[in-house]
């Protein structure tokens, strides 16, 4: 169960603002400014309230989903700490665990010694929790993003194997004597169904999602799972990396942290935010930027 220790931080940073949409944009060489950026919502010009870039504050939620290889986890931990040391002084990092439900290990802090102890002390055990906790982590990130003037991002570091989840995603053959049984022809059907449901849920949240998977697996079911994780991260305005060797882990984690530190949050006014799907397009100097294009906005949520 998620501990609510983050709430004091959210309250202390809270600001009053009109309903708005926070659009994450990964950095480019030119940077973003009000002079060179245009945004449209559902094909109509949008009003930019703020552009928060690398100079703005950052709250990063690191979610550790490490269950199998202690040595592999050790490489990931040290790479994380090396990358965190390079983050700007205005970055605050929280540490969470994904096993048995999302729970807080360390509230957002800039204290590197506390972070080192929390990350190095994180257990390598249990069942994978990424699929079970990703919506909750997005909700926590949005709680901070919607009430503060900082950028917020979620980073999962995982070694998850689709076969090891508590839920069974193997889509077992229903009728072994029927060669036309759809479960036989599409064994990854349950994985794709789960990813589709999560993608719809994550469309309601606005903080970008980044995933570093420590072990690329090339069997059919895990390939479908990994493709789904990449789909979730891209749809949420972030990115993903899948390591085919241990040597790739430090670079993958450094790349994710670099993208997080340099990303922009473009705050756009929402004059009408009844529940609906909002299509977003960003143009810089007349050229369309790649990035997140779909949000589901709910009136009751009242994003800030």
N, C-alpha and C positions, 0 to 999 in steps of 0.2 A: 504494500500500500504506500502511496506517495506521502511523504512527510511534508507538512506545509511550512517548513522553515524558510522557504523563499518569500513568503508573504511580507515579512517586515521590510525586505529589500524593495519589493514592488511598491509598498506604501511610501517608503522614504523617497523614492524617485518619481512618484506619481506627478503627472502634470495634467492640467485641464486643456482640452483641445476639442475641436469639432470632429465629427465622424470622418475618418480618413482610411485610406488604403495604403499599406506599406508594400511597395514593390521592390523586391531584392534584385540588384543588378550586379553581376560579377564585373570586376574592374577591367578597364581597357587602358591602352597606353595614353590616351588623351585625357582621361578623367571626365567627369560629368559636371556640368554647371547649368544654372538657369538660362544662360545665354545660348547654349548649344543643344539643349534637351527639350523635346516636345513629347507629350504623352496624350494618348486618346483612350477613352473608356467607351466601349461599345460603338466605336467609330466617331465619337464626338470629342472635341478638344477637352482635355482635363486641366484642372488648375493645380499646379504644383505648389504645395505648402512649404516643403523643405526638402533639401537634398543632404543626406547624412553620409559622408564618405569616411575614408580612413582616419581623418582627424577627429571624428566623433567617437564617443564612448562605445564600448563593445561589451556585451555580456554573452559569453560562450558557455553553452551547456554541453559538457562532454559526457556521453553515455557509454560506459564500458560494458561490452557483451562478450566476455571472454570465458570460454567454458572447457577448452580442450587441452591445448599445448602450453605448458608453463614457460618453456623457452621462447616460444613464439610471442607469448604475452609479454615477456620481459623485453624483447626487442621493441614491441609496440609501446610499452610504458616509457622506455628511455627516449624513443623518438618523440613521443608526445611531450615529455618534459623539455627536450631540447627545442622543440618548436614553440612551446609556451614561453620559454625564456626569451624568444625573439619577438613576442607580441609586444605592442606598445604598452606604456605604463597605464593608460586609461582602459585597459582590458581587464575584465573580471571574469574568472572562470569558476563554474560550478562542476562538481563531479557527481555522477549518478551511476547506479548499477541497474541493469535490465533484467537480471534473473529474479524470478518469483515476484514480478511486478516492479514497476519503477520506484526506486527509493533513493533518497539523497544521502550521499557520503559527505559532501562538503558544500556549503553554501557559497555563492559567488564571492571570490576573493582575489586579490592581487598578490597575496603572500605566497611566494614561490616555495618556501619550506613546507607550508601546510599542503600545498598542491602536490609536492613530491611525495609526502607521506601518504596522502590519500590515494594517489595513483599507484604508487608502488605497493600499497597495502591492499589493493583491490583483489578479491579472490578470483581464482580460475577454477570454476566449478559450476555444477548445475546444468540446467537446460538453457538453450538460446532464448532470448527474450525480445529480440528486435521487433518482430512482427506484432508481439503482444503489447509493446510499450510505446511504439512510435507515435501513435495518436496522442497519448498522454504527454509525451515529451513536447510535441508540437503545441499542445494546449498550454503547458507551463511556459514555453517560450513566448507564446502570444500574450499571455497574461502580463509579461514584462514589457513586451514590445508595444502593446496597446496603451500602456499607462506611463511610458517614460520617453525621454528624448535620446535614447541610445539605440544602437543597432543590436540585434540579437540573432544568434545562430545556434543550431543544434548539430553536433558532430557525434556520430556513432562510430566506434571502433569495435569491430566484431570478427569473430572466427566462426560464425554460425554455419551449421550444416542443416539443410532442410529436413534431413532424416532424424535429427535429434530433438526437434520441437516436441513439446508435450502433445500438441495436436498432430494428428496423422494427416500429412499432405501427400501420401503416396498414391491416392486414388486407386485402391485395389480393384482388380477385375471383378465385376459383379457376376458375370456368367462366363465361367471358364470354357464352356462348350460352344459359345457363340463368338465366332470370329469377327462379327460386326459390332460387338460390344464397344461402345464409345470410350469406356474407361480403358480398354485395351489399346485403342488407337491414340488416345490423348491422355497419357498418364500424368501429365503436368497440369491437367485441368483444374484441380483444386488449388494449386499454387497460383495460377493465373486469376482464378476467382477471388482469392484472398487479396492479391495485389490490386485488382480492380476495385474492390470494396475500400481498401485503404486509400487508394488514390482519390476516390470520391470524398472520403472523410478529410483527408489532408487539404483538399481544395478550400476548406473553411478556415484554414490557418495561414498566416502570412510570413512567419520567420523561415528563412531558407534552411534546407536540410542537406547535410553532407554525410557521406558514408565511406569509410575505409574498411574494406573487407580484406582480412589478412591472408586468406587461403582461397585461391581460385580453384574450383572443382569443375571437372569437365564431363561429369555424368549428366544425363538428360534432365533430370529433375532439378539438380543444383544449378544447371545452366539457366533453366527457366526462372528459378529463384533469384539468381544473381542479376539476370536481365530485368526482373521485376524491381529489385532494389535500385538499379540504375534509373528505371522509369520513375520511381517514387522521388528520388533525389532531384532529378531533372525537373519533374513536374512541380516541385516545391521551390524551384529557383536556386538550387544548389548543384552539387556535383558528386560523383562517386569514383572510387578507384578500387580495383581488384588485383591483389598481389599474386603473381605467379611464382614468386620465389621470396625467400626471407630477405634477400638483398634489396628487394623493391619496397619493403615496408617503410624504412625511414623516409625515402623520397615521396611516397604516397601520402604519408602523414604530414610531412612538411608542405607538400603541395596543397593539401586541404586547409591547413592552418593559414597558409599564405593567401589563399582565395578568401577565406573568412575574414582575415584582417583587412583586406583591401576592398571588400565588397561595399556597395552603396545601398542605401535604403532611400528610395524616392517616395516621399509622402504626398499623396494626392487626395484632394478633397472629394468627398462622396456626398453630393447634395441629396441623393435619394438612395438609401441603403436598405430598402426592404429586401427580403430574401430573394436573391436572384444570382445568376451567373454573370460575372463581369469579365469581358474580354479586354485585355490591355495590350496596347502597342506603344513601344518607345522608339523614338527617332532621335538620333544624334547627328547634327549637321546634315539633316535630310536623309540619313541612312537608317534603316530599321535595325534595332539592336536585338540580338538573340537573347532569350530569357523567358522568365515565367509569363505566361499569357492568359491564364485562367484562374479566377478566384470565385468562390461562392461566398456571398456577403449575406449575413443574417441580421435582421433588425434588432433582435434581442441581444446580440453580442455587443453591438455598439462599439466597434473598433475606434481607437483614438489615433 
